[in-house]
Amino acid sequence: MKHYKELIILIAEDDDGHAELIKEGLEESGVCNKMIRFSNGEDAWNFLSGAGDKNVRDKNKTYLALLDINMPKMDGVEVLKRMKSDEELKEIPVMMLTTTDNPREVEACYKIGCNMYITKPVDFVKFTETLKRLGLFIQVVKI
């Protein structure tokens, strides 16, 4: 029987409320994976690249990155570009989870290499439903 590595979900989201909703939405859909939250793209990149002082990626673990686009210090698109141009990081699945629904932005993210682009609905109920579907998707991907 094949042994699967634990999947750790990285959430790069500068809005505290959205970050909490994302965590809660995933948990409510049955996702019980460890989640690590970064409040800006630079901290997420430092973790992934190993440039952080203490909190850095364990190369023996598997990750899934949820990136907001509009973040301080480094936006999600820049994190995505850096990940997909790095030999060690390019295989990490990346989901863009953002309020930006500009078709050019969506297309650009897919061209860079994101695996999924999800627009955060402004309506709270729709947002929570989107997160539940995302959680179910993550569970299917793990299987």
KETI-616985 format. One record per residue (C-alpha): residue in three letters; x, y, z. Coordinates in steps of 0.25 Angstrom, whole numbers. Example, Ala and Ser with C-alpha at 12.3 -4.5 7.8 and 13.67 -1.06 7.14 Angstrom:
<sites>
site type->ALA; X->49; Y->-18; Z->31
site type->SER; X->55; Y->-4; Z->29
</sites>
This chain:
<sites>
site type->MET; X->0; Y->0; Z->0
site type->LYS; X->5; Y->14; Z->-4
site type->HIS; X->8; Y->23; Z->7
site type->TYR; X->3; Y->37; Z->5
site type->LYS; X->9; Y->50; Z->11
site type->GLU; X->1; Y->59; Z->19
site type->LEU; X->-5; Y->71; Z->11
site type->ILE; X->-2; Y->84; Z->18
site type->ILE; X->-11; Y->96; Z->13
site type->LEU; X->-4; Y->109; Z->12
site type->ILE; X->-13; Y->121; Z->12
site type->ALA; X->-7; Y->135; Z->7
site type->GLU; X->-18; Y->145; Z->11
site type->ASP; X->-17; Y->159; Z->16
site type->ASP; X->-31; Y->160; Z->21
site type->ASP; X->-33; Y->154; Z->35
site type->GLY; X->-48; Y->152; Z->33
site type->HIS; X->-46; Y->145; Z->19
site type->ALA; X->-35; Y->137; Z->25
site type->GLU; X->-44; Y->132; Z->36
site type->LEU; X->-55; Y->129; Z->27
site type->ILE; X->-46; Y->121; Z->18
site type->LYS; X->-42; Y->113; Z->30
site type->GLU; X->-56; Y->111; Z->35
site type->GLY; X->-61; Y->108; Z->21
site type->LEU; X->-51; Y->97; Z->19
site type->GLU; X->-53; Y->91; Z->32
site type->GLU; X->-68; Y->91; Z->31
site type->SER; X->-67; Y->83; Z->18
site type->GLY; X->-58; Y->72; Z->25
site type->VAL; X->-44; Y->77; Z->22
site type->CYS; X->-36; Y->74; Z->35
site type->ASN; X->-22; Y->77; Z->29
site type->LYS; X->-12; Y->86; Z->36
site type->MET; X->-14; Y->100; Z->31
site type->ILE; X->-3; Y->111; Z->31
site type->ARG; X->-7; Y->125; Z->29
site type->PHE; X->1; Y->137; Z->23
site type->SER; X->-3; Y->151; Z->24
site type->ASN; X->5; Y->156; Z->12
site type->GLY; X->12; Y->149; Z->0
site type->GLU; X->26; Y->152; Z->4
site type->ASP; X->24; Y->143; Z->17
site type->ALA; X->18; Y->132; Z->8
site type->TRP; X->29; Y->133; Z->-1
site type->ASN; X->40; Y->133; Z->10
site type->PHE; X->33; Y->120; Z->16
site type->LEU; X->33; Y->113; Z->2
site type->SER; X->47; Y->117; Z->-2
site type->GLY; X->54; Y->115; Z->11
site type->ALA; X->57; Y->130; Z->13
site type->GLY; X->50; Y->131; Z->26
site type->ASP; X->57; Y->132; Z->39
site type->LYS; X->50; Y->121; Z->46
site type->ASN; X->37; Y->117; Z->39
site type->VAL; X->41; Y->110; Z->26
site type->ARG; X->35; Y->99; Z->17
site type->ASP; X->38; Y->84; Z->21
site type->LYS; X->43; Y->78; Z->8
site type->ASN; X->37; Y->64; Z->13
site type->LYS; X->23; Y->69; Z->13
site type->THR; X->13; Y->72; Z->2
site type->TYR; X->6; Y->86; Z->1
site type->LEU; X->-6; Y->93; Z->-6
site type->ALA; X->-5; Y->108; Z->-7
site type->LEU; X->-17; Y->117; Z->-7
site type->LEU; X->-13; Y->131; Z->-11
site type->ASP; X->-20; Y->144; Z->-11
site type->ILE; X->-16; Y->153; Z->-22
site type->ASN; X->-16; Y->167; Z->-15
site type->MET; X->-7; Y->166; Z->-3
site type->PRO; X->4; Y->175; Z->3
site type->LYS; X->19; Y->174; Z->1
site type->MET; X->17; Y->163; Z->-10
site type->ASP; X->4; Y->160; Z->-18
site type->GLY; X->-1; Y->146; Z->-21
site type->VAL; X->3; Y->147; Z->-35
site type->GLU; X->17; Y->149; Z->-32
site type->VAL; X->17; Y->138; Z->-22
site type->LEU; X->11; Y->129; Z->-33
site type->LYS; X->22; Y->133; Z->-43
site type->ARG; X->33; Y->130; Z->-34
site type->MET; X->27; Y->117; Z->-30
site type->LYS; X->25; Y->112; Z->-44
site type->SER; X->39; Y->117; Z->-48
site type->ASP; X->46; Y->109; Z->-36
site type->GLU; X->49; Y->94; Z->-39
site type->GLU; X->46; Y->90; Z->-24
site type->LEU; X->33; Y->98; Z->-24
site type->LYS; X->26; Y->97; Z->-37
site type->GLU; X->19; Y->84; Z->-34
site type->ILE; X->12; Y->90; Z->-22
site type->PRO; X->-3; Y->92; Z->-27
site type->VAL; X->-7; Y->107; Z->-26
site type->MET; X->-21; Y->112; Z->-25
site type->MET; X->-24; Y->127; Z->-27
site type->LEU; X->-35; Y->131; Z->-17
site type->THR; X->-38; Y->146; Z->-19
site type->THR; X->-48; Y->156; Z->-22
site type->THR; X->-42; Y->160; Z->-35
site type->ASP; X->-50; Y->154; Z->-47
site type->ASN; X->-44; Y->162; Z->-58
site type->PRO; X->-43; Y->152; Z->-70
site type->ARG; X->-29; Y->156; Z->-73
site type->GLU; X->-24; Y->154; Z->-59
site type->VAL; X->-31; Y->140; Z->-59
site type->GLU; X->-24; Y->136; Z->-72
site type->ALA; X->-11; Y->142; Z->-68
site type->CYS; X->-11; Y->133; Z->-55
site type->TYR; X->-14; Y->121; Z->-63
site type->LYS; X->-3; Y->124; Z->-73
site type->ILE; X->7; Y->125; Z->-61
site type->GLY; X->2; Y->112; Z->-56
site type->CYS; X->-9; Y->113; Z->-45
site type->ASN; X->-17; Y->100; Z->-44
site type->MET; X->-30; Y->107; Z->-41
site type->TYR; X->-36; Y->121; Z->-40
site type->ILE; X->-47; Y->124; Z->-31
site type->THR; X->-54; Y->138; Z->-30
site type->LYS; X->-58; Y->141; Z->-15
site type->PRO; X->-73; Y->145; Z->-16
site type->VAL; X->-76; Y->158; Z->-9
site type->ASP; X->-89; Y->152; Z->-3
site type->PHE; X->-85; Y->144; Z->10
site type->VAL; X->-95; Y->132; Z->7
site type->LYS; X->-89; Y->130; Z->-6
site type->PHE; X->-75; Y->132; Z->-1
site type->THR; X->-77; Y->121; Z->10
site type->GLU; X->-83; Y->112; Z->-1
site type->THR; X->-71; Y->114; Z->-10
site type->LEU; X->-62; Y->110; Z->1
site type->LYS; X->-70; Y->97; Z->4
site type->ARG; X->-69; Y->93; Z->-10
site type->LEU; X->-54; Y->96; Z->-10
site type->GLY; X->-53; Y->88; Z->3
site type->LEU; X->-60; Y->76; Z->-4
site type->PHE; X->-50; Y->78; Z->-16
site type->ILE; X->-38; Y->77; Z->-7
site type->GLN; X->-43; Y->64; Z->-1
site type->VAL; X->-45; Y->58; Z->-15
site type->VAL; X->-31; Y->63; Z->-19
site type->LYS; X->-25; Y->56; Z->-7
site type->ILE; X->-31; Y->43; Z->-11
</sites>
